[in-house]
Amino acid sequence: MTKFEIKIDGMGCQKCVSNVEKAFAGDSRVKGYEVNIGDAIVYGDLTEEIVREIIEDAGYDLKSIKEVE
């Protein structure tokens, strides 16, 4: 299982947080997440590309991504 800290551009409100949470919840490869305005921690059976795709499909831009333990 892989865990990433990500920074997200375009998030400015709680509705944005809900949108990203829904995007993570809708992907079976995501096992858990914590989303705040502008950033998130997500883990599961993921790669950087998968995380980028989920964020972009939700309508946001992935500013940075870092794998953490």
C-alpha positions, 0 to 999 in steps of 0.5 A: 500500500502506498501513501501520498501527501498531495497539494491541490490547486483550485480548492477554495471551500468545503464544497471543493473538499467534498468533491475531492472526498467523493472522487477518492471514495469512488475509486476502489484502489483508494483505501483511505484519505484525509482532505483539507482545503488545498491538500490531502493525504491518500493511501491505497493501491495507488501510483502517482499517475492514478492520484493525478488522474483522480484529482484531474477528473474531479476538476482540480490540478495536482500541484505536488505529490510526495510519497510518504511512509 
